[in-house]
Amino acid sequence: MDDDVFGFDGAAALIRAWSRGLRPDPNLTVSSWADLHRKLASRASAEPGQYRTARTPYMREIMDRLSPGDPTQRIVFMKAAQVGATEAGNNWIGFVIHQAPGPMLAVQPTVELAKRNSRQRIDPLIDESPELRERVKPARSRDAGNTMLSKEFAGGILIMTGANSAVGLRSTPARYIFLDEVDAYPASADEEGDPVTLAEARSLTFAHRRKVFLVSTPTIRGLSRIEREFEASDQRRYFVPCPHCDAMQWLKFERLRWEKWRPDTAEYHCEGCERPIAEHHKTRMLDRGEWRATATTADPTTVGYHLSALYSPVGWLSWQRIARAHEAARGSDEAMRAFRNTILGETWMETGEAPDWQRLADRREAWAPATVPERGLFLTAGADVQKDRIEVDVWAWGRGLESWLVDHLVLEGGPGDPACWQQLTDLLGRTWTHASGQTMTLARLAIDTGYETSAVYAWSRQVGFAQVAPVKGVEGFTRTSPVTGPTYVDATIAGKRLRRGARLWTVATSTFKAETYRFLRQDRPTREEQAAGALCPPGTIHLPDWADGEWLKQLTAEQLVTVKGKRGFTRLEWQKLRERNEALDTRVYARAAAWILGADRWPEARWADLEAQLGVAKQDGPTDGAAMAPSVPTRPMQRRRTVRSSYMR
């Protein structure tokens, strides 16, 4: 065909382009495309080179569900960490760019993570595959359509954003939507609604042609988005044959067995013949495996998959290492939660049951008010603002976040009384006597901004943000970073609005409430054993004998309950057992202050430095789990009477 047929220049090129637009979606599947065209870069993969689906056979069906020829519209994948899910999603991105172009939205938990993913995953994906490199211009191009978070290609565009950005989620219609690590998404995107719902709404105009891929490691039962989606699906499990009897089964952790204290002896035991299966059989088992639905679903366009790290290919995470990780997690709820989430790919059941206040009363210890026991190394306070008063609790913290209540104050008058604020100001300069005889001041005071916000901001600006942290509590469990900020917010001072006039920290109160109750419930040595030198476990909360019944009832005034929502999904919610809960709130704020100071991440050197200042002998036994965390910069400190750590200077 030439231009003369139509009588104008460029007619042939126009017809060819029009014909390409009429071409149906290809029959090539995502897994086949990956095996042909996907190259793994050394900076983005532990096994660089040509991608091989045979390395992770369980990903083949999941990827092929994402192919245009499959009628499935929503694919849900609840999984352990590091089983190849993200690479499968990247294969899908490459396939869309090369074979089935259209608008695509890829969502990470935050915009910052989206940028990091673009640099570390998407750029290498494009750079290492010639078929993609010729279709997508580099990010350094002057073309405004090709930036770090936007990649244009013929017939489509890839937009990357964070679940915390409502603007990014509603930016454009999208035929393809990749929602990665959905359990780490915030409850609401800029207070405009659920990020998953906002993102999926972008695809509705594409009807049966849309594809939505939801992927995540699960978190807490009742709050986990991915578990909720998986339970509403057909709940597929990967069944593999026993090498001895060929019985098909999906792998369960309780069938991984080893000799006590010897995880190196771990072997999987078949459900059918009970014979042990060695690690080297896993490759053949995975290759012969198949996905089978274990439930029925009302939505035939949605399929759900679950996979634990027990299926990790040989050379990745072995059964012996899984057994070793389980042994190491024993005795620690936090470590066991991480094990269930990241290795088993299952949710963690947060108990949240309020401890019995009378049992706490029986375990009270004797030390004088306004004095700090020997192992307390720094002080924080939590302030709860009420209509007619401000209540403050002062807590001492030691290694392993062991804590002691050292003072309880009720400042009468409330936020409308200047004298009340003056009392709170005076508290910042007050000293408490340590068991060593030295005096200590507050390292940080966290004050709630939920009531009379303007007054709290005005006082915080007046005394300075170095020692005071205004906080805002939000619902939800965020264990990776239960405190975020500070963010600069507008403040109204003496009737005048100041832009970015205050610093505000956001606190996931559910996380610290659950932690507090867990610490209160844990067993501890008897008084006789402690007198003989036995140490309490990390996190132990010590309460003084001057803490009365009313205060103890306030500390245990809430309980975590499961609530069923309008759509039948369950969620976890803190509900009051009693009207007053100030003691629990102030504890949460004081704990947030310790987090803001960095106590969860201090290295051993910082704890030793505080002990040296106070003349406290280093304790033997468990130390803070964060001792191996990256070092927090410090300056050498001289011994002096009033103890203020370097972060106070």
N, C-alpha and C positions, 0 to 999 in steps of 0.2 A: 504494500500500500504506500502511495506517495502523496505529496501535497497537491499534485495536479488534479487528483480526483475531486477534491473539495474546493479547489480554486483559491487557497490562501496559504501563506507560509506558516509552518508549524502545525498544520492540521494533523499530520501523521503522529507527531509526538502527543498531541492532545488526545487523539483516539486511543493511543497505547496506554496513556495514563488513565483514561476513562475505563478501558477494558480491565486494567489491574484493579480498579475500584470495584468492579463487579465480581472479581475472583472470590470464591468461597474460602472460608477458613481452612487451613491445611489439615491433613489427616495425621501429620507428624505429632507425636506426643511429647510432653515436656521431658520425660526421662530419655527418650530417643534423641531429642535435640541435645540434651546435656552430654550424652555419651559421644555425640558427633562433634559438638562445637565448644563445649565448656572447658576452659582451662583454669586451673587453680593457681593463683600467684603465691609465691613463697611468703610474702608479707601478710597474706590473709588466710593461709591454710598450713596445717601441720604436715599435710601430704600433698605438696605442690605437683602440678602436672595435669594430665588429662583426667577429667572427672569420670568416675566409673560408678554407675548406679549399683553394680554388683557388690561394691564395698559395703553398701547399706541397702540390702534388698528390700527391707521393709518400707523404704521411701518411694519405691517405684509406683505402687498403686496411688499413694497420696499425690505424687507429682502428676500422674496421668489423669487424676480427677480434675486437675487444673487446666487440662487441655480443652480447646474449644469443642472437640468432638464428643466430650462427655457431658451428659445432661445435668450433672450435679452443679448446683449454684453456690452452696456454702460448704466449705470443708473446715472442720474443727479438729485441731491437733493438740491434745493435752499430753505433755511429754516431760521426760527428765531433761536435765541440761546436757548439752554436747552430744546429741544423737544425730545431728545432721539436718535439723529442721530449717535452720536459717539458710544453709546452702541450697536446700531444696527451694526455698522461697526466692533466692537469688537466681536459681536456674529458671524459675518461672518468669522473673523479670527479663532475663536474657531472651527467653523464648518469645515473649510478647514483643520485644523490640525487633526481633529478627523475623518472626513468622506470623504473628497475629496482632499487628499494631493497633493501638487504641489508647484512650486516656487511662492512666493507672495511678493509684494513690497508695503510697507505702507509708505506714504510720509506726513510729517508735514511741516509747513512753514520753519522751520530752523532745523539744526541738534540738537541744544540745546533743542528745543521743542520735537524732536523725542526721545531724551534721557529721558526727563521728562515724556513723554507719556509712554515710556517703563516701567519706575519705577512705575508710578501711575496707569496705566491702564492695560498694557499687563501682567506684573508680577502678579498682583492680579487675572486677568482672568485665568491664568494658575494655580496659587496656589490654587484657590478655587474650581476648577473643577477636580475631580480625573481622568477623562478620558483624560484630557490634561496634567495633572501633570506626568502621567506615560509615556507620549510620548515626552515631552520636558525636557531636562536636565536643572537644575538651572543655572543661569548666573554665579554663583561662581564656577561652574565646570571648571576643567582644559581643557576641550574640547574646542578647539579654535573656533569651529562652534557655540557655544552657549555663546554669550556675550550680553551686554546690547542692541546692535543694530542688533543682528543676533540670530535667534532661529531655530535650526535644529530639524527636526522630520522625522519619517519614510516616505519616499516618497516626501519630500519637505523641504523648508526652508522659513522662514519669515525674510525679510531684511527690517529694518526701517532706514529711512534717512530723510534729510531735502531738501526742494526745492532749497536751496542755494548751494547745493553740486552737481555739474555736475558728479563727480566721483561716488557718491552714486546712481544717477539716471541711469547711464549706466552700473551699476555693473554686472547685470545678466539678462538673459531673465526671464520673469515673466508671468505666466498664469493669475494671479490675481493681480489687482492693486487697492489700496485704497488711494485716494487722498483727504486728509482731509483739510478743510479750504483753498481752492484753491485761494480765493480772497486775502489771506495774503501772497501768494507766491511772490517772487521778479519777476521783469519783465524778468530777465535772470538769469540762473544758472551759476555762474562763467563766465559770458559773452559768454556762449556757446549756448544760445537759450532759448526758452520758456520751463519752467520746466514741464508743463503738456504735451507738445508735446514730450519732451525727455523721460518722464516716459511711456507714452502710446506706444512709439516705442518699448519698451521692450516686449510688448505683441503680436506684429504683427505676430510672427511665430506660435502662437497658433490658428490663424484664428478664426473659429466660436466657439472655446472652451474657448476663453478668456472672462474675466469679468473685467470691469473697473467701479469703484464706485467713482463719483465726488461729494463731499459734501462741502457746505460752507454757511456761513452767507454772504449776499451780501454787497457791499460797495457803490461805486459811479457809477452812470449810465454812460455808455460809456467806463468804465474801468473794470467793474466787469466781471470776467471770468465766474462765475457761472450763471449770468444773460444771458450772451451770449450763453452759452450751453443750458440753459433752453429754451430760445426763439427759438433755432433751433430744439427743441424736440416737442413732442405732448402736452406739457404743461398741465399736469394732476393736477386737484384740488380735494380736499377731500370734497365730497358732503355729508351733514348730514341732517336728517329729522327734521322738526319742531315738537316738542312734541304736538302741538295743532292741526295742519292741515296736517302734514306729508309731506309738500312741501320740496323737496330736494334742497339744496342750499349749496354753499361754503361760508364760513364766511368772511365778509368784515368789515373793521374797521369802515366805515361810518355808519354801522347799529348798532354799539355799542353806546348807548345813555345814558346820565345822566343829572341830573339837574345841572345848572351852579354852579361851585365851590363846587359841592357835588359828587365827583367820587364814593363815597360809594353807590350811587343809581344806578350805571351802570347796564343796562340790554341789552341783544341783542334783536333786533326787527326782526321778521320773514319777509322775502321778500314777502311771499304769503298772510298771514293774518294780518301782521303788529302787531300782539300781542307780548308783551314782553316775553322773555324767561329767566328764572332765572338760576343761575349758577348750581344748583343741577341737572338740566336736562342734563347737558353736558355728563355725563357718558353714559347714554343710547343713546344719539345722536351719540357719537363717536363709540359705539359698533355697531350701525346700519349704519354707514357711508360706503362710497365706493369711490374709485378713478375713476374719469372720465376725459378723454382727452378733452381739449378745443381747440385744434388746430391740424392741420395735419403736418406731418413731411416727409421729403424726405428720411429719414434713418429709416427704420423699426426696426433696431437693437438697436436703442436708445430710451429710455423713460425718461421723465423729470417730476419731482414732485416739487410742491411748498407748503409750510406750514408755517403759521404764529403762533404766540404764543396764538392767540385766541383759538386754539385747545388744549392748555395745559390741561392735566387731572386735575380733581378736587384735590386740595391739592398742586398743583404746582403753576403756575402763574394764579391768578384769573382775571376775567374781571374787578373787582373793582381796583385791583392793576395796570392793564393796563391803566385804565382811570386816575388813580392817576399819573402814569408816564407821560402820555400825558399832563396833567395839569402842571406838574413840568417842562416839556420841553418847554412850550410856551415862546416865546420871545428870545430863544437861538437857533441859527442855529446848533451849535455843539450838544446840547442836543436833538434837533429834529432829526438830522441825526442819532444819536445813537438809538433813538426810532424807526425810520423807519427800520434801519438795523437789530437791535437785537430783536425787538418785532414783527414788521410786516413782517420781512424777505424780505424787498423790498429795492431797490437801492435808493440812495439820488441823486437828481439832483443838481450838482454843477453849479451855474450860471456863475461865472467868468466873468461877464460883466464889462468892464472897466468903472469906474465912469467918469462923465463929468469933465474935468480938470477945466473948467470955474466955475462950481458949487463949486469945492474945493477952487478955488481962492476967491469966495465970503465968504467962511467960515473961511478964515485965521484969525489968532488972533495976537495980538500985544505983543511981548516980544523981548528984544534985542538979537542980535546974541551972541552966546557963553555964554548965561545965561540959567539956568535951572529953569523952573517953580516949584512952591512949591510942587506939588504932585509927581514930578519926584524923584525917590529914588536911582537909579543907572544908569550908562551910559554904552552903548555898541556902537561899531562902525562896519560898514561894508565897506570893501575896494575892489574896482573893478579895476583890473590892465588892462590898455590899452597900446597901442603901444607907445604913447608919453606922458602918464600921469598916475597917480593913483588918482582915485576919491574916496573920503571918506565922508560918512555921519555919524554923531554922533546922537544917539537917547537916550533920557531919558525914563525910564520905571517906572511905578508905579503899584499900586494894580490893579488886574484884567487885567494886561498887557495893561493898558492905556499908551499911548506913546506920546512924543513930539520931533519934530526935533529941535535940539539945535545948530547944526553946519553943514556946507557944505564946503568941502575943495577940491581944485584941485591942486595936487602936480605935477608940470610940470617936464618933463624930461623922464618919463617912466622907465621901469625896467632895461634899459641899462645904466642909469645914477646913479652913486653912491650918488650924492647929493639928488636925489629923495628919495632913501631909507633912507638917513639920516633924511630927513624931516619926513618920516613916523615913524622913531625911536623916534624923538623928540616929536611926537604926543602922544606916549605912556606915556610920563612924563608930558604932558601938563595938566593944570587944567581949569575947568569951574566953574563959580560962581553960587551957588544955591541961590534961593530966600531968604533963611535964612541968607545969607552972608557967609556961609561956602564954601569951595572949594571941587571939586570932580575930580577924575581921571577916566580913562576908566577901567571898570571892565574886559572887554574882547573885543578884536578886531578880527573879522573874515575876512580873506582875501581869495579871490578866487584864485585857482591854475590853472584855465583853460588856462591862457596865461603865457608863460615864467615860467613854473612850477619849473624848477631848481632854478631860481632866487628867487622865493617865498620861496621855502624850505630853501635856504641858508640864507635868511634874517630872517626867523622864527627861525632857529637854533641859529642864532647869538643873537637875543633878548630874546630867551627863549619861551617855549610853555606855561608858566603859564599865560601869559597875551594875547597871540596870538594863534588863532586857524586857521590853513590852512583848507579850505573847498573845496569840490568838489560837484558841483550841478548835480543831476540826475533827470530825468523826473519821474513823477508818484506821486500818493497821498499815503502817509504813515502816517496816523493820529496817530496810536499808538506810533510810534517813528519816527517822521519826520527827526530826526538827529541821525545818528548812528556812533559809533566809540569811541575813536580814533583807527585807525588801523596804524600799523607801516609800513611805506613804504620806499623803497630805495630812496636815494637822491644823486644827483651829486653835490658836493661842490668843487669849484675851480678845476674842472676837475677830481676829485677823487670820486669814487662811494662808498657811505657809506651804508652798509646793515642796514635796519630798522632805517635809519637816520632821518626820519621825522614822525610826527604824523598827520594823515589826518582824517578829519571828513567828512562824506557823508551826504548831505542835499537833501531831497525831495523838490525841489524848488516849485513844483506845489502846495503843501500843503500850504506853506507860502504865495505864490502869491494869492491864493484864499482867505486865511484868511485876507490878507491886503485889498483886494477889498471889502470883506464883512464888515470889520471894517470901511472902508471909506464911505460905503453906508448907514450905520445905522443912524437912527435918533438920535438927541441929543437935550437937552434943549436949548432954545433961550439964547442969551447973557443976557437978563434981568432975566430970570429964574436962570441962573448960578450965576449972581450977587446976587440973593436972597438966594443962598445956594444950588440950585439943582445940583446934580452930574451927570456927563455924564455916559453912560452905560459902562460896562467893555469892553476893547478893543478899545475904542475911540482913533483915531489918530488925534492929534492936529498939525496943520501946521502954521508956523509963517508968518507974512505979508512980510518978506524979501525973502520968497521962490518965485522966479519969474515964469513966464509962461513957460519957457523952462524946468525948473526942474519939474513943475507939469505935463507937457506933457510927460516927461520921466517916471514919476511915474505911469502914466496911459497908457503906450505904448503897452501893450499886452492885448490880449483877449483870453478867453478859447472857443474853437470852437470844434464842432463834425466833425471828419474826417472819411470817410469810407475807410477801408483797402482793400487789394487785394481780400480777401475771402468774402467780403461783410459785415464783422463785423465793427462796429463803435468803435471809440476810441476818447478820449478827448486829445486835443493838444493845447498848448499855441502858438499863432501866433502874430507877431509884427504888430501893427497898424502904428508905426513910426519906423524910423531907430534906433534912440537912446533910450536906456532903462536903462541907468546907475543908475538913481534914484531908479527904482524898484529893480534892482539887489542889490544895497547896502542896501536897506531896508530889503531884504530877508536875506542877510548875517548878518546884525545887529540883526535881529530876531532870526536867528540860534544861534548867540552868547548868547542871553538871554536864549535860551533853554539849551545850553551847561552849562551855569551857574546854571541851575536848577530852574529858576524862575517859570516855569510852575508847579513845584512840591513843592515849598516852603511852609512850614506851617505858620500859623498866627504869630508865635513867630518871624520868620525871618523878616517879613514885619514890625512888631512892633519895632524890634531892629533897622532897618534902619531909621524908623521915629524918634526914640529916638535920634539917632546920629545926625540927621539934625535938631532936635527941631521942627519937624512937628507934629501938632495935628492929632491924629488918626481920619480918616474920618468916618462919619456915612454912612450907605447904603451898597450897594453891595461891597463885597471884592473878592479877587481872588478865583476862583472856586477850586483851588488846595490847599486851606487852610486846607483841611482835609486829604491831602496826607501824606504819611509817613514822619516823621521828617527828615530834613537834618541836620546833626550834626553841631553845631556851638560852638564857644568859646565866653566867655564874652568879650565885647569890651568896651574900655574906650573912652570917648568923646575926640575928637581931631579935629584940623582944617581941615586936609586933610582926606577925608572920603574914607576909603578902607575897604570893608567888609572882613570877616574872610577868604573867599575863595581867597582873594588877598594876604594873608600873606604867 
